[in-house]
Amino acid sequence: MHRERQAILSLIALGRITPREAERLLAAWNAGREEFWICVVCVAACFAQFLPELGRIAPFWLPMHHALAALTCWMGGVL
C-alpha cells in the first residue's frame, strides 16, 4: 500500500489529480483489497472442508504427479 499511496501523492503534487480524486482512488483500492481477502478466506474455508478427502486421494495423485513431472522434464519443461 505504501507504493500506491506514494504514487497517488505524487499525482497530487504534479497537479494531475485533485485531493478529492485521490481519496476516491484510495477508497477504491482499499475496497478491492478487502474483497481479495474475503475471497482468500472463503477459499481457505472450502479447502479445510475437503482436507480429509484430499488425504484419501493422495495415494492416487502422487504417482500421477511423478509420471507427469518425468514427462514434462523429458519434454524440456519443469513441473
A tleap script that builds the chain and sets N, CA, C and O, in Angstrom:
source leaprc.protein.ff14SB
mol = sequence {
  NMET HIE ARG GLU ARG GLN ALA ILE LEU SER
  LEU ILE ALA LEU GLY ARG ILE THR PRO ARG
  GLU ALA GLU ARG LEU LEU ALA ALA TRP ASN
  ALA GLY ARG GLU GLU PHE TRP ILE CYS VAL
  VAL CYS VAL ALA ALA CYS PHE ALA GLN PHE
  LEU PRO GLU LEU GLY ARG ILE ALA PRO PHE
  TRP LEU PRO MET HIE HIE ALA LEU ALA ALA
  LEU THR CYS TRP MET GLY GLY VAL CLEU
}
set mol.1.N position { 0.824 -1.181 0.000 }
set mol.1.CA position { 0.000 0.000 0.000 }
set mol.1.C position { 0.867 1.242 0.000 }
set mol.1.O position { 0.439 2.304 -0.453 }
set mol.2.N position { 2.074 1.117 0.502 }
set mol.2.CA position { 2.950 2.278 0.605 }
set mol.2.C position { 3.262 2.858 -0.781 }
set mol.2.O position { 3.248 4.075 -0.966 }
set mol.3.N position { 3.543 1.986 -1.745 }
set mol.3.CA position { 3.859 2.471 -3.094 }
set mol.3.C position { 2.656 3.123 -3.753 }
set mol.3.O position { 2.790 4.132 -4.445 }
set mol.4.N position { 1.478 2.545 -3.538 }
set mol.4.CA position { 0.276 3.107 -4.135 }
set mol.4.C position { -0.009 4.493 -3.574 }
set mol.4.O position { -0.374 5.412 -4.307 }
set mol.5.N position { 0.164 4.630 -2.260 }
set mol.5.CA position { -0.057 5.947 -1.643 }
set mol.5.C position { 0.954 6.954 -2.154 }
set mol.5.O position { 0.606 8.109 -2.403 }
set mol.6.N position { 2.212 6.531 -2.316 }
set mol.6.CA position { 3.231 7.432 -2.837 }
set mol.6.C position { 2.894 7.868 -4.256 }
set mol.6.O position { 3.048 9.039 -4.602 }
set mol.7.N position { 2.435 6.929 -5.076 }
set mol.7.CA position { 2.073 7.260 -6.451 }
set mol.7.C position { 0.921 8.258 -6.488 }
set mol.7.O position { 0.929 9.205 -7.275 }
set mol.8.N position { -0.065 8.033 -5.630 }
set mol.8.CA position { -1.211 8.947 -5.599 }
set mol.8.C position { -0.786 10.317 -5.109 }
set mol.8.O position { -1.223 11.334 -5.648 }
set mol.9.N position { 0.072 10.355 -4.079 }
set mol.9.CA position { 0.555 11.646 -3.586 }
set mol.9.C position { 1.392 12.377 -4.634 }
set mol.9.O position { 1.331 13.602 -4.735 }
set mol.10.N position { 2.163 11.637 -5.402 }
set mol.10.CA position { 2.945 12.294 -6.450 }
set mol.10.C position { 2.048 12.833 -7.551 }
set mol.10.O position { 2.347 13.872 -8.140 }
set mol.11.N position { 0.941 12.134 -7.840 }
set mol.11.CA position { -0.010 12.653 -8.827 }
set mol.11.C position { -0.661 13.942 -8.340 }
set mol.11.O position { -0.906 14.855 -9.129 }
set mol.12.N position { -0.939 14.017 -7.044 }
set mol.12.CA position { -1.479 15.258 -6.475 }
set mol.12.C position { -0.435 16.369 -6.592 }
set mol.12.O position { -0.757 17.491 -6.982 }
set mol.13.N position { 0.817 16.053 -6.251 }
set mol.13.CA position { 1.881 17.056 -6.299 }
set mol.13.C position { 2.102 17.574 -7.718 }
set mol.13.O position { 2.416 18.749 -7.909 }
set mol.14.N position { 1.941 16.704 -8.711 }
set mol.14.CA position { 2.112 17.122 -10.104 }
set mol.14.C position { 0.892 17.865 -10.637 }
set mol.14.O position { 0.931 18.451 -11.719 }
set mol.15.N position { -0.187 17.832 -9.867 }
set mol.15.CA position { -1.404 18.521 -10.289 }
set mol.15.C position { -2.239 17.735 -11.272 }
set mol.15.O position { -3.122 18.297 -11.920 }
set mol.16.N position { -1.979 16.453 -11.396 }
set mol.16.CA position { -2.732 15.629 -12.349 }
set mol.16.C position { -4.074 15.178 -11.798 }
set mol.16.O position { -5.011 14.940 -12.560 }
set mol.17.N position { -4.173 15.059 -10.475 }
set mol.17.CA position { -5.447 14.716 -9.846 }
set mol.17.C position { -5.651 15.638 -8.647 }
set mol.17.O position { -4.704 16.220 -8.118 }
set mol.18.N position { -6.893 15.753 -8.241 }
set mol.18.CA position { -7.230 16.574 -7.079 }
set mol.18.C position { -7.196 15.712 -5.828 }
set mol.18.O position { -7.239 14.486 -5.924 }
set mol.19.N position { -7.119 16.332 -4.655 }
set mol.19.CA position { -7.180 15.539 -3.422 }
set mol.19.C position { -8.468 14.710 -3.311 }
set mol.19.O position { -8.448 13.598 -2.782 }
set mol.20.N position { -9.564 15.243 -3.802 }
set mol.20.CA position { -10.822 14.503 -3.760 }
set mol.20.C position { -10.727 13.235 -4.613 }
set mol.20.O position { -11.191 12.170 -4.206 }
set mol.21.N position { -10.120 13.359 -5.807 }
set mol.21.CA position { -9.936 12.181 -6.653 }
set mol.21.C position { -8.981 11.176 -5.988 }
set mol.21.O position { -9.158 9.965 -6.119 }
set mol.22.N position { -7.984 11.682 -5.287 }
set mol.22.CA position { -7.047 10.812 -4.582 }
set mol.22.C position { -7.760 10.024 -3.487 }
set mol.22.O position { -7.497 8.836 -3.295 }
set mol.23.N position { -8.657 10.687 -2.776 }
set mol.23.CA position { -9.431 9.984 -1.742 }
set mol.23.C position { -10.259 8.868 -2.347 }
set mol.23.O position { -10.349 7.777 -1.784 }
set mol.24.N position { -10.868 9.145 -3.507 }
set mol.24.CA position { -11.671 8.113 -4.160 }
set mol.24.C position { -10.802 6.950 -4.633 }
set mol.24.O position { -11.207 5.792 -4.539 }
set mol.25.N position { -9.606 7.258 -5.143 }
set mol.25.CA position { -8.699 6.191 -5.562 }
set mol.25.C position { -8.294 5.313 -4.391 }
set mol.25.O position { -8.283 4.087 -4.504 }
set mol.26.N position { -7.964 5.928 -3.276 }
set mol.26.CA position { -7.578 5.154 -2.091 }
set mol.26.C position { -8.733 4.309 -1.583 }
set mol.26.O position { -8.539 3.156 -1.198 }
set mol.27.N position { -9.932 4.873 -1.578 }
set mol.27.CA position { -11.102 4.124 -1.114 }
set mol.27.C position { -11.371 2.931 -2.028 }
set mol.27.O position { -11.681 1.839 -1.552 }
set mol.28.N position { -11.251 3.140 -3.345 }
set mol.28.CA position { -11.486 2.043 -4.290 }
set mol.28.C position { -10.414 0.971 -4.148 }
set mol.28.O position { -10.716 -0.219 -4.234 }
set mol.29.N position { -9.165 1.380 -3.933 }
set mol.29.CA position { -8.079 0.417 -3.789 }
set mol.29.C position { -8.273 -0.414 -2.522 }
set mol.29.O position { -8.071 -1.628 -2.532 }
set mol.30.N position { -8.668 0.249 -1.429 }
set mol.30.CA position { -8.901 -0.476 -0.179 }
set mol.30.C position { -10.069 -1.437 -0.307 }
set mol.30.O position { -10.025 -2.536 0.247 }
set mol.31.N position { -11.123 -1.040 -1.033 }
set mol.31.CA position { -12.279 -1.923 -1.213 }
set mol.31.C position { -11.876 -3.162 -2.006 }
set mol.31.O position { -12.294 -4.272 -1.676 }
set mol.32.N position { -11.071 -2.981 -3.041 }
set mol.32.CA position { -10.603 -4.120 -3.828 }
set mol.32.C position { -9.744 -5.055 -3.011 }
set mol.32.O position { -9.820 -6.274 -3.161 }
set mol.33.N position { -8.923 -4.483 -2.146 }
set mol.33.CA position { -8.070 -5.307 -1.296 }
set mol.33.C position { -8.916 -6.082 -0.297 }
set mol.33.O position { -8.617 -7.239 -0.004 }
set mol.34.N position { -9.956 -5.470 0.224 }
set mol.34.CA position { -10.837 -6.149 1.170 }
set mol.34.C position { -11.543 -7.317 0.494 }
set mol.34.O position { -11.671 -8.388 1.088 }
set mol.35.N position { -12.004 -7.123 -0.747 }
set mol.35.CA position { -12.655 -8.204 -1.475 }
set mol.35.C position { -11.691 -9.363 -1.712 }
set mol.35.O position { -12.089 -10.526 -1.659 }
set mol.36.N position { -10.429 -9.048 -1.973 }
set mol.36.CA position { -9.428 -10.092 -2.174 }
set mol.36.C position { -9.312 -10.961 -0.931 }
set mol.36.O position { -9.307 -12.187 -1.038 }
set mol.37.N position { -9.218 -10.346 0.250 }
set mol.37.CA position { -9.061 -11.118 1.481 }
set mol.37.C position { -10.309 -11.919 1.803 }
set mol.37.O position { -10.217 -13.012 2.363 }
set mol.38.N position { -11.473 -11.390 1.457 }
set mol.38.CA position { -12.709 -12.156 1.655 }
set mol.38.C position { -12.684 -13.415 0.798 }
set mol.38.O position { -13.070 -14.490 1.258 }
set mol.39.N position { -12.232 -13.285 -0.445 }
set mol.39.CA position { -12.132 -14.455 -1.334 }
set mol.39.C position { -11.117 -15.463 -0.802 }
set mol.39.O position { -11.352 -16.670 -0.863 }
set mol.40.N position { -10.003 -14.980 -0.286 }
set mol.40.CA position { -8.980 -15.878 0.265 }
set mol.40.C position { -9.542 -16.674 1.431 }
set mol.40.O position { -9.309 -17.879 1.525 }
set mol.41.N position { -10.274 -16.021 2.316 }
set mol.41.CA position { -10.850 -16.712 3.472 }
set mol.41.C position { -11.882 -17.738 3.025 }
set mol.41.O position { -11.941 -18.836 3.578 }
set mol.42.N position { -12.695 -17.395 2.030 }
set mol.42.CA position { -13.696 -18.341 1.537 }
set mol.42.C position { -13.036 -19.575 0.915 }
set mol.42.O position { -13.477 -20.700 1.151 }
set mol.43.N position { -11.999 -19.369 0.137 }
set mol.43.CA position { -11.287 -20.494 -0.472 }
set mol.43.C position { -10.644 -21.358 0.612 }
set mol.43.O position { -10.681 -22.586 0.536 }
set mol.44.N position { -10.055 -20.714 1.618 }
set mol.44.CA position { -9.436 -21.469 2.708 }
set mol.44.C position { -10.477 -22.288 3.466 }
set mol.44.O position { -10.209 -23.428 3.844 }
set mol.45.N position { -11.654 -21.721 3.690 }
set mol.45.CA position { -12.718 -22.450 4.391 }
set mol.45.C position { -13.179 -23.650 3.566 }
set mol.45.O position { -13.398 -24.732 4.111 }
set mol.46.N position { -13.327 -23.462 2.258 }
set mol.46.CA position { -13.734 -24.578 1.396 }
set mol.46.C position { -12.655 -25.652 1.368 }
set mol.46.O position { -12.963 -26.844 1.405 }
set mol.47.N position { -11.397 -25.241 1.303 }
set mol.47.CA position { -10.288 -26.197 1.291 }
set mol.47.C position { -10.253 -26.994 2.593 }
set mol.47.O position { -9.994 -28.198 2.579 }
set mol.48.N position { -10.512 -26.327 3.713 }
set mol.48.CA position { -10.486 -27.000 5.009 }
set mol.48.C position { -11.575 -28.069 5.095 }
set mol.48.O position { -11.395 -29.093 5.753 }
set mol.49.N position { -12.708 -27.827 4.427 }
set mol.49.CA position { -13.771 -28.820 4.433 }
set mol.49.C position { -13.368 -30.095 3.708 }
set mol.49.O position { -13.745 -31.194 4.116 }
set mol.50.N position { -12.600 -29.948 2.631 }
set mol.50.CA position { -12.251 -31.090 1.806 }
set mol.50.C position { -10.882 -31.678 2.128 }
set mol.50.O position { -10.409 -32.568 1.422 }
set mol.51.N position { -10.250 -31.192 3.178 }
set mol.51.CA position { -8.921 -31.677 3.542 }
set mol.51.C position { -8.898 -33.180 3.835 }
set mol.51.O position { -7.975 -33.852 3.375 }
set mol.52.N position { -9.853 -33.741 4.570 }
set mol.52.CA position { -9.820 -35.196 4.794 }
set mol.52.C position { -9.926 -35.997 3.488 }
set mol.52.O position { -9.289 -37.042 3.348 }
set mol.53.N position { -10.724 -35.512 2.542 }
set mol.53.CA position { -10.858 -36.205 1.263 }
set mol.53.C position { -9.565 -36.132 0.471 }
set mol.53.O position { -9.221 -37.078 -0.238 }
set mol.54.N position { -8.848 -35.032 0.579 }
set mol.54.CA position { -7.572 -34.914 -0.121 }
set mol.54.C position { -6.569 -35.936 0.405 }
set mol.54.O position { -5.747 -36.457 -0.350 }
set mol.55.N position { -6.641 -36.217 1.700 }
set mol.55.CA position { -5.772 -37.245 2.268 }
set mol.55.C position { -6.062 -38.620 1.712 }
set mol.55.O position { -5.161 -39.448 1.579 }
set mol.56.N position { -7.315 -38.864 1.387 }
set mol.56.CA position { -7.683 -40.171 0.831 }
set mol.56.C position { -7.270 -40.331 -0.622 }
set mol.56.O position { -6.970 -41.444 -1.053 }
set mol.57.N position { -7.248 -39.232 -1.396 }
set mol.57.CA position { -6.888 -39.362 -2.810 }
set mol.57.C position { -5.388 -39.181 -3.051 }
set mol.57.O position { -4.924 -39.371 -4.176 }
set mol.58.N position { -4.624 -38.820 -2.021 }
set mol.58.CA position { -3.180 -38.602 -2.187 }
set mol.58.C position { -2.461 -39.832 -2.739 }
set mol.58.O position { -1.603 -39.675 -3.607 }
set mol.59.N position { -2.768 -41.047 -2.279 }
set mol.59.CA position { -2.061 -42.207 -2.844 }
set mol.59.C position { -2.271 -42.376 -4.348 }
set mol.59.O position { -1.425 -42.954 -5.031 }
set mol.60.N position { -3.384 -41.878 -4.861 }
set mol.60.CA position { -3.642 -41.974 -6.300 }
set mol.60.C position { -3.007 -40.815 -7.059 }
set mol.60.O position { -2.574 -40.985 -8.198 }
set mol.61.N position { -2.949 -39.642 -6.439 }
set mol.61.CA position { -2.444 -38.442 -7.103 }
set mol.61.C position { -0.923 -38.445 -7.210 }
set mol.61.O position { -0.382 -38.038 -8.238 }
set mol.62.N position { -0.225 -38.893 -6.176 }
set mol.62.CA position { 1.231 -38.809 -6.175 }
set mol.62.C position { 1.891 -39.568 -7.320 }
set mol.62.O position { 2.791 -39.010 -7.948 }
set mol.63.N position { 1.503 -40.810 -7.634 }
set mol.63.CA position { 2.126 -41.471 -8.789 }
set mol.63.C position { 1.850 -40.736 -10.102 }
set mol.63.O position { 2.717 -40.673 -10.974 }
set mol.64.N position { 0.646 -40.184 -10.242 }
set mol.64.CA position { 0.333 -39.429 -11.456 }
set mol.64.C position { 1.190 -38.170 -11.530 }
set mol.64.O position { 1.645 -37.790 -12.608 }
set mol.65.N position { 1.410 -37.530 -10.400 }
set mol.65.CA position { 2.231 -36.327 -10.370 }
set mol.65.C position { 3.668 -36.648 -10.776 }
set mol.65.O position { 4.279 -35.904 -11.543 }
set mol.66.N position { 4.204 -37.751 -10.263 }
set mol.66.CA position { 5.571 -38.125 -10.604 }
set mol.66.C position { 5.693 -38.475 -12.090 }
set mol.66.O position { 6.678 -38.116 -12.736 }
set mol.67.N position { 4.716 -39.157 -12.615 }
set mol.67.CA position { 4.739 -39.501 -14.039 }
set mol.67.C position { 4.653 -38.238 -14.891 }
set mol.67.O position { 5.360 -38.119 -15.892 }
set mol.68.N position { 3.800 -37.303 -14.508 }
set mol.68.CA position { 3.671 -36.052 -15.241 }
set mol.68.C position { 4.948 -35.229 -15.148 }
set mol.68.O position { 5.358 -34.612 -16.131 }
set mol.69.N position { 5.578 -35.210 -13.987 }
set mol.69.CA position { 6.834 -34.476 -13.814 }
set mol.69.C position { 7.922 -35.077 -14.688 }
set mol.69.O position { 8.692 -34.338 -15.301 }
set mol.70.N position { 8.004 -36.412 -14.760 }
set mol.70.CA position { 9.005 -37.055 -15.607 }
set mol.70.C position { 8.746 -36.757 -17.078 }
set mol.70.O position { 9.684 -36.510 -17.836 }
set mol.71.N position { 7.491 -36.779 -17.482 }
set mol.71.CA position { 7.137 -36.497 -18.868 }
set mol.71.C position { 7.484 -35.065 -19.244 }
set mol.71.O position { 8.071 -34.829 -20.300 }
set mol.72.N position { 7.134 -34.114 -18.403 }
set mol.72.CA position { 7.423 -32.713 -18.723 }
set mol.72.C position { 8.913 -32.432 -18.669 }
set mol.72.O position { 9.403 -31.586 -19.417 }
set mol.73.N position { 9.652 -33.123 -17.797 }
set mol.73.CA position { 11.108 -32.958 -17.746 }
set mol.73.C position { 11.729 -33.494 -19.034 }
set mol.73.O position { 12.657 -32.896 -19.579 }
set mol.74.N position { 11.217 -34.614 -19.511 }
set mol.74.CA position { 11.704 -35.202 -20.751 }
set mol.74.C position { 11.426 -34.276 -21.939 }
set mol.74.O position { 12.216 -34.213 -22.880 }
set mol.75.N position { 10.292 -33.555 -21.888 }
set mol.75.CA position { 9.910 -32.653 -22.969 }
set mol.75.C position { 10.608 -31.300 -22.850 }
set mol.75.O position { 10.467 -30.454 -23.733 }
set mol.76.N position { 11.359 -31.085 -21.766 }
set mol.76.CA position { 12.087 -29.823 -21.617 }
set mol.76.C position { 11.451 -28.853 -20.650 }
set mol.76.O position { 11.978 -27.761 -20.437 }
set mol.77.N position { 10.331 -29.224 -20.058 }
set mol.77.CA position { 9.667 -28.356 -19.098 }
set mol.77.C position { 10.007 -28.738 -17.678 }
set mol.77.O position { 10.657 -29.753 -17.427 }
set mol.78.N position { 9.569 -27.929 -16.772 }
set mol.78.CA position { 9.800 -28.201 -15.354 }
set mol.78.C position { 8.453 -28.183 -14.663 }
set mol.78.O position { 7.654 -27.272 -14.882 }
set mol.79.N position { 8.192 -29.169 -13.838 }
set mol.79.CA position { 6.934 -29.220 -13.085 }
set mol.79.C position { 7.231 -29.333 -11.619 }
set mol.79.O position { 6.308 -29.390 -10.806 }
savepdb mol mol.pdb
quit
